[in-house]
Amino acid sequence: MDYDRELDLTICPYCGTKSVIFDQDRKLFRQFRNQFAALLNQESENLPEEGFWVETEKEELVRSDGEIIEISYFAKRRSDMCVLYVARHNIIYLFESRDAGYAARYLDMVKRITYPSPEMKRELERYVPRPVTDCLLADGRYFLAIEKPEGVYPLKMLGRLIDRHVAWILSRLENLCCLLEYNDMVLNAFTLENLFVDPGSHQIYLYGGWWFSGFRGAEIAGVSESVMPYLESWSKWHNTGKKVCAFRTDLESIRLVAANLLGCPRREALRTSRLVPEPFQHFLLQEPEKSPREDFAKWDRVLLESYGERKFIPLAVSEEDVYMSGLYAEN
């Protein structure tokens, strides 16, 4: 973002989005702490101020050359066709031998990401995967590890959130869709399981799902289960049986992610909901614009109509809060 000191505005040089700089809103900070304390059955004043290394599980894997890989992880669960491990400094994806091609697609598509300018590269490259290592295991499975900064958690772990927090998360998702559009790419996998969040800095990390990504207009390699209805509707809309990569799929999917964070399993459940301001509700229920940039511009207007000028709403979470809450049990 470019910063205009005279107007006290940040301006995105790519899409033109403007944001007013405000002080932190302590009231909503306290509201979130109380909400999370209730989930943990603790008094909010007893919640630790600093996160710490909670108890982990351990697992040993054997590389094809016989070397032992020991994983210490907070959480383990399925993510599409692979198994996800959340460790302190890494996200690890483990693919069955029959799905090794998806790991190769993941690495290839991430490598192809480009940015409009060096400045935007420095800002945005941290939110896409940075592979650390990948290798074949002795049992034929494929191991892929990427960097994870401390303080970054699976988005699904946060459970249900108030509308103001969902609003900034949706803003970040719109921004990521614009980055994909710049590369003429579609993810086909915008789901809670594939997204990660840094509550302190208000950033969303797109770590999962790249195994299904493809270029716009190309036939899809696959799609996350919750995204399938939007893929089908797009195919029918174009009166063709071919399932191809389209921006519409990702833009529909991020609306479902927002609905899920509001506690609604489907977007349609928002029709009778009073969880969000009316412009926000209509945005989540209506069809997206033709391109991510147009959709982001519309969302920026909706955000202003819903809440007024932007401000930073703190969402403080510690490792203990997240990993001991039981919201991310293995399934």
MARDOTI-501947 format. One record per atom (N, C-alpha, C): residue in one letter; atom name; x, y, z. Coordinates in steps of 0.05 Angstrom, whole numbers. Example, Ala and Ser with C-alpha at 12.3 -4.5 7.8 and 13.67 -1.06 7.14 Angstrom:
BEGIN
resn_name_x_y_z
A_N_264_-114_156
A_CA_246_-90_156
A_C_264_-66_156
S_N_257_-45_142
S_CA_273_-21_143
S_C_258_1_157
//
This chain:
BEGIN
resn_name_x_y_z
M_N_17_-24_0
M_CA_0_0_0
M_C_17_25_0
D_N_9_45_-15
D_CA_22_71_-14
D_C_8_87_8
Y_N_24_104_22
Y_CA_13_119_45
Y_C_13_149_39
D_N_-10_162_40
D_CA_-13_190_36
D_C_-15_203_63
R_N_7_216_72
R_CA_8_227_99
R_C_-11_250_103
E_N_-15_266_83
E_CA_-32_289_86
E_C_-61_281_90
L_N_-70_261_75
L_CA_-98_252_78
L_C_-101_229_98
D_N_-79_219_108
D_CA_-79_196_126
D_C_-93_172_114
L_N_-85_166_89
L_CA_-97_144_74
L_C_-76_124_65
T_N_-83_99_63
T_CA_-67_79_49
T_C_-81_73_23
I_N_-66_71_1
I_CA_-78_68_-25
I_C_-64_44_-39
C_N_-80_25_-49
C_CA_-69_2_-64
C_C_-62_11_-92
P_N_-37_9_-100
P_CA_-29_18_-127
P_C_-40_0_-149
Y_N_-50_-24_-142
Y_CA_-60_-42_-162
Y_C_-90_-38_-168
C_N_-107_-38_-146
C_CA_-136_-36_-151
C_C_-147_-9_-142
G_N_-131_9_-129
G_CA_-140_35_-122
G_C_-156_37_-96
T_N_-158_14_-81
T_CA_-172_14_-56
T_C_-159_34_-36
K_N_-176_50_-22
K_CA_-166_69_-3
K_C_-176_61_25
S_N_-158_64_45
S_CA_-165_57_73
S_C_-156_80_91
V_N_-174_88_109
V_CA_-167_108_129
V_C_-153_95_152
I_N_-132_108_163
I_CA_-118_97_186
I_C_-131_106_212
F_N_-139_87_229
F_CA_-151_93_254
F_C_-136_80_277
D_N_-140_89_301
D_CA_-129_75_324
D_C_-144_49_329
Q_N_-132_32_344
Q_CA_-145_6_350
Q_C_-171_10_367
D_N_-190_-6_361
D_CA_-216_-5_375
D_C_-215_-25_398
R_N_-211_-14_422
R_CA_-207_-32_445
R_C_-233_-46_453
K_N_-256_-34_447
K_CA_-281_-47_455
K_C_-285_-74_441
L_N_-280_-75_415
L_CA_-283_-100_400
L_C_-260_-119_407
F_N_-237_-109_415
F_CA_-216_-127_425
F_C_-226_-142_450
R_N_-238_-128_469
R_CA_-248_-140_493
R_C_-271_-160_486
Q_N_-288_-152_467
Q_CA_-310_-169_459
Q_C_-300_-196_449
F_N_-278_-195_433
F_CA_-267_-220_422
F_C_-256_-237_445
R_N_-241_-225_463
R_CA_-229_-240_485
R_C_-251_-254_502
N_N_-273_-240_506
N_CA_-295_-252_521
N_C_-307_-275_506
Q_N_-310_-272_480
Q_CA_-321_-292_463
Q_C_-303_-317_464
F_N_-277_-314_462
F_CA_-259_-337_462
F_C_-257_-349_490
A_N_-259_-333_511
A_CA_-259_-344_538
A_C_-283_-362_543
A_N_-306_-354_531
A_CA_-330_-371_534
A_C_-326_-398_521
L_N_-312_-399_498
L_CA_-307_-424_485
L_C_-289_-442_501
L_N_-271_-429_516
L_CA_-251_-444_533
L_C_-261_-449_561
N_N_-285_-438_567
N_CA_-296_-440_595
N_C_-277_-429_615
Q_N_-265_-406_608
Q_CA_-247_-392_626
Q_C_-257_-363_630
E_N_-248_-350_652
E_CA_-252_-322_655
E_C_-234_-307_636
S_N_-244_-286_623
S_CA_-228_-272_603
S_C_-202_-261_614
E_N_-203_-251_640
E_CA_-179_-240_652
E_C_-158_-261_658
N_N_-165_-287_657
N_CA_-146_-308_662
N_C_-132_-318_637
L_N_-141_-308_613
L_CA_-128_-317_589
L_C_-100_-307_587
P_N_-81_-324_579
P_CA_-53_-315_577
P_C_-49_-293_557
E_N_-32_-274_563
E_CA_-27_-252_544
E_C_-8_-262_521
E_N_9_-281_528
E_CA_28_-290_508
E_C_23_-320_501
G_N_25_-326_476
G_CA_23_-354_468
G_C_48_-369_476
F_N_45_-396_478
F_CA_69_-412_484
F_C_67_-439_471
W_N_88_-454_471
W_CA_90_-479_457
W_C_73_-500_472
V_N_49_-505_463
V_CA_31_-524_476
V_C_41_-552_470
E_N_30_-572_484
E_CA_38_-599_480
E_C_32_-608_451
T_N_51_-622_439
T_CA_48_-631_411
T_C_47_-661_409
E_N_38_-670_386
E_CA_40_-698_379
E_C_65_-702_362
K_N_75_-726_361
K_CA_99_-732_345
K_C_93_-755_326
E_N_106_-754_303
E_CA_103_-775_283
E_C_128_-777_267
E_N_137_-802_262
E_CA_161_-806_246
E_C_154_-816_218
L_N_167_-805_198
L_CA_164_-813_171
L_C_191_-821_160
V_N_192_-839_140
V_CA_217_-849_130
V_C_220_-840_100
R_N_241_-826_94
R_CA_246_-817_67
R_C_254_-841_49
S_N_252_-837_23
S_CA_260_-859_5
S_C_289_-867_8
D_N_306_-849_18
D_CA_334_-856_22
D_C_340_-867_49
G_N_318_-871_65
G_CA_321_-883_92
G_C_324_-863_115
E_N_327_-838_109
E_CA_329_-818_130
E_C_302_-814_144
I_N_304_-811_171
I_CA_280_-807_187
I_C_272_-778_188
I_N_246_-772_184
I_CA_235_-745_188
I_C_217_-746_212
E_N_223_-731_232
E_CA_205_-730_256
E_C_189_-704_255
I_N_162_-707_257
I_CA_144_-684_257
I_C_133_-680_285
S_N_135_-655_295
S_CA_122_-647_320
S_C_100_-628_312
Y_N_75_-635_316
Y_CA_53_-619_305
Y_C_32_-613_326
F_N_18_-590_322
F_CA_-4_-581_338
F_C_-30_-596_331
A_N_-34_-598_305
A_CA_-59_-609_295
A_C_-55_-624_269
K_N_-73_-643_264
K_CA_-71_-660_240
K_C_-99_-665_230
R_N_-104_-662_204
R_CA_-130_-667_193
R_C_-128_-670_163
R_N_-149_-679_150
R_CA_-149_-681_121
R_C_-155_-654_109
S_N_-143_-649_86
S_CA_-148_-625_70
S_C_-150_-634_41
D_N_-174_-635_31
D_CA_-179_-647_4
D_C_-168_-675_4
M_N_-149_-681_-15
M_CA_-140_-709_-17
M_C_-114_-715_-1
C_N_-104_-695_14
C_CA_-79_-700_29
C_C_-84_-696_59
V_N_-63_-703_74
V_CA_-64_-699_103
V_C_-48_-675_111
L_N_-60_-657_127
L_CA_-47_-632_135
L_C_-36_-634_163
Y_N_-12_-626_167
Y_CA_0_-624_194
Y_C_7_-594_199
V_N_-1_-584_222
V_CA_5_-557_230
V_C_27_-558_251
A_N_51_-550_244
A_CA_74_-550_262
A_C_80_-521_270
R_N_100_-517_287
R_CA_105_-490_296
R_C_115_-472_274
H_N_133_-482_257
H_CA_145_-465_236
H_C_138_-474_208
N_N_122_-495_206
N_CA_116_-507_180
N_C_87_-516_177
I_N_77_-515_153
I_CA_53_-530_145
I_C_62_-553_128
I_N_53_-577_134
I_CA_62_-601_120
I_C_38_-614_107
Y_N_41_-621_81
Y_CA_20_-635_66
Y_C_32_-662_58
L_N_17_-684_64
L_CA_25_-711_58
L_C_6_-723_38
F_N_16_-730_14
F_CA_0_-740_-8
F_C_4_-770_-11
E_N_-17_-785_-16
E_CA_-14_-813_-23
E_C_0_-815_-49
S_N_12_-838_-55
S_CA_28_-841_-79
S_C_11_-836_-104
R_N_-14_-844_-104
R_CA_-31_-840_-127
R_C_-37_-810_-132
D_N_-33_-793_-112
D_CA_-39_-765_-114
D_C_-14_-747_-115
A_N_9_-760_-121
A_CA_34_-744_-121
A_C_34_-723_-143
G_N_18_-727_-164
G_CA_16_-707_-185
G_C_4_-681_-175
Y_N_-13_-683_-155
Y_CA_-25_-658_-144
Y_C_-4_-642_-129
A_N_15_-656_-116
A_CA_37_-642_-103
A_C_54_-628_-123
A_N_59_-641_-146
A_CA_75_-628_-167
A_C_60_-604_-178
R_N_34_-605_-181
R_CA_18_-582_-191
R_C_20_-559_-170
Y_N_18_-566_-145
Y_CA_20_-546_-124
Y_C_46_-530_-127
L_N_69_-545_-129
L_CA_95_-532_-131
L_C_97_-516_-157
D_N_87_-526_-179
D_CA_89_-513_-204
D_C_73_-487_-205
M_N_49_-488_-195
M_CA_32_-464_-197
M_C_42_-442_-178
V_N_51_-449_-155
V_CA_62_-429_-136
V_C_87_-416_-149
K_N_103_-432_-162
K_CA_127_-421_-175
K_C_120_-401_-197
R_N_97_-404_-209
R_CA_89_-387_-232
R_C_78_-360_-224
I_N_72_-356_-198
I_CA_61_-330_-189
I_C_79_-307_-195
T_N_68_-286_-207
T_CA_83_-261_-212
T_C_68_-238_-200
Y_N_80_-215_-198
Y_CA_69_-192_-184
Y_C_70_-167_-202
P_N_52_-148_-198
P_CA_51_-124_-215
P_C_76_-106_-212
S_N_89_-107_-189
S_CA_113_-90_-185
S_C_130_-102_-163
P_N_155_-94_-161
P_CA_173_-104_-140
P_C_162_-98_-112
E_N_149_-74_-109
E_CA_138_-66_-83
E_C_115_-85_-75
M_N_98_-92_-94
M_CA_76_-110_-88
M_C_86_-138_-83
K_N_107_-146_-97
K_CA_119_-172_-92
K_C_128_-174_-63
R_N_143_-154_-53
R_CA_152_-154_-25
R_C_129_-156_-6
E_N_106_-144_-12
E_CA_84_-144_6
E_C_68_-170_4
L_N_63_-180_-20
L_CA_44_-202_-24
L_C_56_-230_-24
E_N_82_-233_-30
E_CA_93_-260_-33
E_C_93_-275_-7
R_N_91_-261_16
R_CA_90_-275_41
R_C_64_-290_46
Y_N_43_-283_31
Y_CA_17_-295_35
Y_C_11_-319_17
V_N_30_-325_0
V_CA_29_-349_-16
V_C_51_-368_-7
P_N_49_-394_-12
P_CA_67_-414_0
P_C_96_-409_-8
R_N_114_-414_12
R_CA_143_-414_8
R_C_152_-442_14
P_N_155_-460_-6
P_CA_163_-487_-1
P_C_190_-489_12
V_N_192_-507_32
V_CA_218_-511_46
V_C_231_-537_35
T_N_216_-558_34
T_CA_226_-583_24
T_C_204_-601_13
D_N_210_-618_-5
D_CA_191_-638_-14
D_C_207_-663_-22
C_N_195_-686_-16
C_CA_210_-711_-21
C_C_191_-735_-22
L_N_201_-756_-34
L_CA_186_-781_-35
L_C_192_-797_-10
L_N_172_-809_2
L_CA_176_-826_26
L_C_179_-855_18
A_N_189_-871_36
A_CA_194_-899_30
A_C_169_-914_23
D_N_146_-906_34
D_CA_121_-920_29
D_C_107_-910_4
G_N_120_-892_-11
G_CA_108_-881_-36
G_C_93_-855_-33
R_N_88_-847_-8
R_CA_74_-821_-5
R_C_93_-798_-11
Y_N_82_-774_-15
Y_CA_98_-751_-22
Y_C_95_-730_0
F_N_118_-720_9
F_CA_120_-701_32
F_C_126_-673_21
L_N_110_-654_29
L_CA_114_-626_21
L_C_111_-608_46
A_N_131_-592_51
A_CA_131_-574_74
A_C_135_-545_65
I_N_120_-526_76
I_CA_123_-498_70
I_C_127_-482_96
E_N_137_-458_94
E_CA_142_-441_117
E_C_115_-432_130
K_N_115_-430_156
K_CA_93_-418_171
K_C_103_-400_192
P_N_98_-374_190
P_CA_107_-356_212
P_C_93_-362_238
E_N_105_-356_260
E_CA_92_-359_286
E_C_68_-340_287
G_N_47_-347_300
G_CA_24_-330_302
G_C_4_-334_279
V_N_10_-353_261
V_CA_-8_-359_239
V_C_-21_-386_244
Y_N_-48_-386_242
Y_CA_-64_-409_249
Y_C_-83_-417_226
P_N_-92_-442_225
P_CA_-114_-449_206
P_C_-138_-432_212
L_N_-150_-420_192
L_CA_-172_-402_196
L_C_-196_-416_209
K_N_-199_-442_203
K_CA_-222_-457_214
K_C_-220_-459_244
M_N_-196_-457_255
M_CA_-193_-459_284
M_C_-207_-437_300
L_N_-211_-414_287
L_CA_-223_-391_301
L_C_-253_-394_306
G_N_-265_-414_292
G_CA_-294_-418_296
G_C_-310_-395_286
R_N_-332_-390_299
R_CA_-351_-369_291
R_C_-341_-341_300
L_N_-343_-322_282
L_CA_-333_-295_288
L_C_-354_-274_285
I_N_-351_-251_297
I_CA_-369_-229_294
I_C_-365_-217_266
D_N_-385_-202_257
D_CA_-385_-193_229
D_C_-362_-175_222
R_N_-353_-158_241
R_CA_-331_-140_234
R_C_-305_-155_228
H_N_-301_-177_242
H_CA_-277_-193_237
H_C_-280_-207_210
V_N_-304_-217_204
V_CA_-309_-230_178
V_C_-305_-210_155
A_N_-311_-185_160
A_CA_-309_-164_139
A_C_-280_-161_131
W_N_-261_-159_151
W_CA_-233_-155_143
W_C_-222_-180_130
I_N_-231_-204_139
I_CA_-222_-229_127
I_C_-231_-230_98
L_N_-256_-222_92
L_CA_-266_-221_65
L_C_-250_-202_48
S_N_-242_-179_59
S_CA_-226_-160_45
S_C_-199_-173_36
R_N_-187_-188_53
R_CA_-162_-202_46
R_C_-166_-223_25
L_N_-189_-237_27
L_CA_-194_-258_7
L_C_-199_-245_-21
E_N_-213_-222_-22
E_CA_-217_-208_-47
E_C_-189_-200_-58
N_N_-171_-191_-41
N_CA_-145_-183_-50
N_C_-129_-206_-62
L_N_-132_-230_-49
L_CA_-118_-254_-60
L_C_-130_-262_-87
C_N_-156_-259_-90
C_CA_-168_-265_-116
C_C_-158_-246_-137
C_N_-153_-221_-130
C_CA_-141_-202_-150
C_C_-113_-211_-158
L_N_-98_-221_-138
L_CA_-71_-231_-145
L_C_-72_-254_-164
L_N_-91_-272_-159
L_CA_-95_-295_-177
L_C_-104_-285_-205
E_N_-122_-265_-206
E_CA_-130_-255_-231
E_C_-107_-243_-247
Y_N_-89_-229_-234
Y_CA_-66_-218_-247
Y_C_-50_-240_-261
N_N_-50_-264_-249
N_CA_-36_-286_-260
N_C_-54_-304_-278
D_N_-79_-295_-282
D_CA_-98_-310_-298
D_C_-103_-338_-287
M_N_-102_-340_-260
M_CA_-105_-365_-246
M_C_-132_-366_-230
V_N_-141_-391_-226
V_CA_-164_-397_-209
V_C_-155_-418_-189
L_N_-162_-415_-164
L_CA_-154_-435_-144
L_C_-172_-460_-143
N_N_-198_-456_-146
N_CA_-217_-478_-144
N_C_-218_-491_-116
A_N_-208_-477_-96
A_CA_-206_-489_-70
A_C_-205_-469_-47
F_N_-220_-447_-50
F_CA_-222_-428_-28
F_C_-241_-440_-7
T_N_-229_-452_14
T_CA_-245_-464_36
T_C_-232_-457_62
L_N_-246_-460_84
L_CA_-235_-454_110
L_C_-210_-471_115
E_N_-210_-496_106
E_CA_-188_-515_111
E_C_-162_-506_97
N_N_-165_-491_75
N_CA_-141_-484_59
N_C_-131_-456_65
L_N_-143_-442_84
L_CA_-135_-414_90
L_C_-124_-413_118
F_N_-105_-395_122
F_CA_-92_-391_148
F_C_-93_-361_155
V_N_-92_-355_180
V_CA_-96_-327_189
V_C_-75_-319_210
D_N_-67_-294_208
D_CA_-52_-281_230
D_C_-70_-261_242
P_N_-83_-267_265
P_CA_-103_-249_277
P_C_-90_-222_285
G_N_-65_-222_292
G_CA_-52_-198_302
G_C_-48_-177_280
S_N_-40_-186_256
S_CA_-35_-168_234
S_C_-57_-166_214
H_N_-79_-181_218
H_CA_-101_-181_200
H_C_-93_-190_172
Q_N_-80_-212_170
Q_CA_-72_-222_144
Q_C_-82_-251_140
I_N_-88_-258_115
I_CA_-96_-285_108
I_C_-75_-297_90
Y_N_-68_-322_95
Y_CA_-47_-336_80
Y_C_-61_-358_64
L_N_-55_-359_38
L_CA_-67_-379_20
L_C_-47_-402_17
Y_N_-47_-420_36
Y_CA_-27_-442_37
Y_C_-37_-467_23
G_N_-63_-473_26
G_CA_-74_-498_15
G_C_-89_-493_-11
G_N_-95_-515_-24
G_CA_-112_-514_-48
G_C_-98_-511_-75
W_N_-72_-505_-74
W_CA_-58_-500_-100
W_C_-57_-526_-117
W_N_-63_-549_-105
W_CA_-63_-574_-120
W_C_-86_-574_-141
F_N_-107_-558_-137
F_CA_-129_-557_-155
F_C_-128_-532_-173
S_N_-109_-515_-170
S_CA_-108_-490_-185
S_C_-102_-494_-214
G_N_-110_-475_-231
G_CA_-106_-477_-259
G_C_-109_-450_-272
F_N_-104_-449_-298
F_CA_-107_-423_-312
F_C_-135_-421_-323
R_N_-144_-396_-323
R_CA_-172_-390_-331
R_C_-178_-402_-359
G_N_-200_-416_-360
G_CA_-209_-429_-386
G_C_-199_-457_-390
A_N_-179_-465_-374
A_CA_-168_-493_-376
A_C_-186_-512_-360
E_N_-187_-537_-368
E_CA_-203_-556_-354
E_C_-191_-559_-326
I_N_-209_-563_-306
I_CA_-200_-565_-278
I_C_-185_-591_-273
A_N_-166_-590_-254
A_CA_-153_-614_-245
A_C_-168_-627_-222
G_N_-186_-612_-209
G_CA_-201_-621_-186
G_C_-213_-597_-173
V_N_-229_-602_-152
V_CA_-242_-580_-138
V_C_-248_-589_-109
S_N_-247_-571_-90
S_CA_-254_-578_-63
S_C_-284_-584_-61
E_N_-292_-602_-43
E_CA_-320_-611_-42
E_C_-339_-588_-39
S_N_-333_-569_-21
S_CA_-352_-548_-15
S_C_-354_-528_-39
V_N_-334_-529_-57
V_CA_-334_-511_-80
V_C_-350_-522_-103
M_N_-354_-549_-103
M_CA_-367_-562_-126
M_C_-393_-550_-135
P_N_-412_-542_-117
P_CA_-437_-530_-127
P_C_-432_-505_-144
Y_N_-412_-489_-138
Y_CA_-407_-465_-153
Y_C_-395_-472_-180
L_N_-379_-493_-181
L_CA_-368_-502_-207
L_C_-391_-512_-225
E_N_-409_-528_-213
E_CA_-432_-538_-229
E_C_-449_-516_-239
S_N_-455_-496_-222
S_CA_-473_-474_-231
S_C_-459_-458_-253
W_N_-433_-456_-253
W_CA_-419_-441_-274
W_C_-421_-456_-300
S_N_-418_-483_-299
S_CA_-420_-499_-323
S_C_-447_-498_-336
K_N_-469_-499_-319
K_CA_-496_-497_-329
K_C_-501_-469_-341
W_N_-490_-449_-328
W_CA_-494_-422_-337
W_C_-484_-418_-365
H_N_-462_-431_-371
H_CA_-450_-429_-398
H_C_-460_-451_-417
N_N_-479_-467_-407
N_CA_-491_-488_-424
N_C_-470_-507_-436
T_N_-452_-516_-419
T_CA_-432_-534_-428
T_C_-426_-554_-406
G_N_-420_-579_-414
G_CA_-413_-599_-394
G_C_-385_-598_-384
K_N_-368_-582_-398
K_CA_-340_-580_-390
K_C_-337_-564_-365
K_N_-321_-574_-347
K_CA_-315_-560_-322
K_C_-288_-546_-326
V_N_-288_-520_-327
V_CA_-264_-505_-332
V_C_-259_-485_-310
C_N_-235_-475_-308
C_CA_-228_-456_-287
C_C_-240_-429_-294
A_N_-254_-417_-275
A_CA_-267_-391_-279
A_C_-265_-374_-254
F_N_-260_-348_-257
F_CA_-259_-331_-233
F_C_-284_-333_-216
R_N_-307_-337_-229
R_CA_-332_-338_-214
R_C_-331_-359_-192
T_N_-318_-381_-197
T_CA_-317_-403_-177
T_C_-303_-393_-152
D_N_-281_-379_-154
D_CA_-267_-369_-130
D_C_-283_-348_-116
L_N_-296_-330_-131
L_CA_-311_-308_-119
L_C_-336_-318_-105
E_N_-349_-339_-115
E_CA_-371_-352_-101
E_C_-361_-365_-76
S_N_-337_-378_-78
S_CA_-327_-393_-55
S_C_-319_-376_-31
I_N_-308_-352_-36
I_CA_-300_-335_-14
I_C_-325_-324_0
R_N_-347_-322_-14
R_CA_-372_-314_-1
R_C_-382_-337_18
L_N_-378_-362_10
L_CA_-385_-384_27
L_C_-367_-385_52
V_N_-341_-379_48
V_CA_-323_-378_71
V_C_-332_-357_91
A_N_-341_-334_82
A_CA_-351_-313_99
A_C_-376_-322_114
A_N_-394_-335_100
A_CA_-418_-346_112
A_C_-411_-366_134
N_N_-393_-384_128
N_CA_-384_-404_147
N_C_-373_-391_173
L_N_-357_-370_169
L_CA_-346_-356_193
L_C_-367_-342_209
L_N_-390_-336_197
L_CA_-412_-324_211
L_C_-430_-345_224
G_N_-423_-371_220
G_CA_-438_-392_232
G_C_-459_-405_214
C_N_-459_-398_188
C_CA_-479_-408_169
C_C_-466_-429_151
P_N_-476_-454_151
P_CA_-464_-474_134
P_C_-468_-469_104
R_N_-489_-454_97
R_CA_-494_-446_69
R_C_-500_-416_67
R_N_-494_-404_45
R_CA_-499_-376_41
R_C_-529_-369_44
E_N_-546_-387_34
E_CA_-575_-382_35
E_C_-585_-377_63
A_N_-572_-388_83
A_CA_-580_-385_111
A_C_-579_-355_119
L_N_-564_-339_105
L_CA_-561_-311_112
L_C_-586_-294_105
R_N_-604_-306_89
R_CA_-628_-291_81
R_C_-645_-282_105
T_N_-646_-299_125
T_CA_-662_-292_149
T_C_-645_-284_173
S_N_-619_-279_167
S_CA_-601_-273_189
S_C_-599_-243_194
R_N_-594_-236_219
R_CA_-589_-209_227
R_C_-560_-205_236
L_N_-542_-223_226
L_CA_-515_-223_235
L_C_-498_-200_224
V_N_-506_-191_200
V_CA_-490_-171_186
V_C_-508_-148_176
P_N_-496_-124_171
P_CA_-511_-102_160
P_C_-523_-110_133
E_N_-545_-98_125
E_CA_-559_-105_100
E_C_-542_-104_75
P_N_-525_-84_71
P_CA_-508_-84_46
P_C_-489_-108_46
F_N_-478_-115_69
F_CA_-460_-138_72
F_C_-475_-163_66
Q_N_-499_-166_76
Q_CA_-516_-190_71
Q_C_-521_-193_42
H_N_-529_-171_29
H_CA_-536_-173_0
H_C_-511_-181_-16
F_N_-488_-170_-9
F_CA_-463_-177_-23
F_C_-458_-207_-22
L_N_-462_-219_2
L_CA_-456_-248_5
L_C_-476_-265_-10
L_N_-500_-255_-14
L_CA_-521_-271_-27
L_C_-522_-267_-57
Q_N_-514_-244_-67
Q_CA_-515_-238_-95
Q_C_-493_-252_-111
E_N_-497_-254_-137
E_CA_-476_-265_-154
E_C_-452_-246_-155
P_N_-428_-256_-158
P_CA_-404_-239_-159
P_C_-403_-224_-186
E_N_-385_-204_-187
E_CA_-380_-190_-212
E_C_-364_-208_-230
K_N_-358_-198_-255
K_CA_-345_-215_-275
K_C_-316_-220_-269
S_N_-303_-202_-255
S_CA_-274_-206_-249
S_C_-269_-199_-220
P_N_-247_-210_-208
P_CA_-240_-203_-181
P_C_-236_-173_-176
R_N_-224_-159_-195
R_CA_-220_-131_-191
R_C_-247_-116_-189
E_N_-266_-123_-207
E_CA_-292_-110_-205
E_C_-306_-118_-179
D_N_-303_-143_-171
D_CA_-316_-152_-147
D_C_-304_-138_-122
F_N_-278_-134_-122
F_CA_-264_-121_-100
F_C_-274_-92_-98
A_N_-277_-79_-121
A_CA_-286_-51_-122
A_C_-314_-49_-110
K_N_-331_-69_-117
K_CA_-359_-69_-107
K_C_-358_-74_-76
W_N_-341_-93_-68
W_CA_-339_-99_-39
W_C_-329_-74_-24
D_N_-312_-59_-35
D_CA_-302_-35_-22
D_C_-325_-15_-17
R_N_-343_-13_-36
R_CA_-367_5_-32
R_C_-385_-7_-11
V_N_-389_-33_-12
V_CA_-407_-47_8
V_C_-395_-43_36
L_N_-369_-45_39
L_CA_-356_-42_65
L_C_-361_-14_76
L_N_-359_5_59
L_CA_-364_33_68
L_C_-393_37_76
E_N_-412_25_60
E_CA_-440_28_66
E_C_-447_13_92
S_N_-433_-8_98
S_CA_-439_-25_121
S_C_-428_-14_147
Y_N_-403_-3_146
Y_CA_-389_4_170
Y_C_-377_32_171
G_N_-379_47_149
G_CA_-366_72_148
G_C_-337_69_141
E_N_-320_89_146
E_CA_-292_87_140
E_C_-279_64_154
R_N_-258_52_141
R_CA_-245_28_153
R_C_-230_35_178
K_N_-228_15_195
K_CA_-211_17_219
K_C_-201_-11_227
F_N_-179_-11_241
F_CA_-167_-36_249
F_C_-181_-47_273
I_N_-191_-72_272
I_CA_-206_-84_294
I_C_-189_-107_305
P_N_-175_-103_328
P_CA_-157_-124_338
P_C_-171_-151_343
L_N_-157_-172_336
L_CA_-167_-199_341
L_C_-144_-215_353
A_N_-142_-215_380
A_CA_-118_-227_393
A_C_-123_-256_400
V_N_-104_-273_392
V_CA_-107_-302_397
V_C_-79_-312_404
S_N_-78_-330_423
S_CA_-52_-343_430
S_C_-53_-372_420
E_N_-29_-385_419
E_CA_-28_-413_411
E_C_-45_-430_429
E_N_-45_-425_455
E_CA_-60_-441_474
E_C_-90_-438_468
D_N_-99_-413_463
D_CA_-127_-409_457
D_C_-136_-426_434
V_N_-120_-427_413
V_CA_-128_-440_388
V_C_-126_-470_391
Y_N_-102_-480_398
Y_CA_-98_-509_396
Y_C_-111_-525_419
M_N_-118_-511_441
M_CA_-131_-525_463
M_C_-161_-521_463
S_N_-172_-507_443
S_CA_-200_-501_443
S_C_-218_-524_433
G_N_-206_-543_419
G_CA_-222_-566_409
G_C_-237_-560_384
L_N_-232_-536_371
L_CA_-247_-529_347
L_C_-235_-542_322
Y_N_-212_-555_325
Y_CA_-198_-566_302
Y_C_-190_-595_306
A_N_-208_-610_318
A_CA_-202_-638_324
A_C_-198_-653_298
E_N_-181_-673_298
E_CA_-176_-689_274
E_C_-201_-702_265
N_N_-205_-703_239
N_CA_-228_-718_228
N_C_-219_-733_203
//
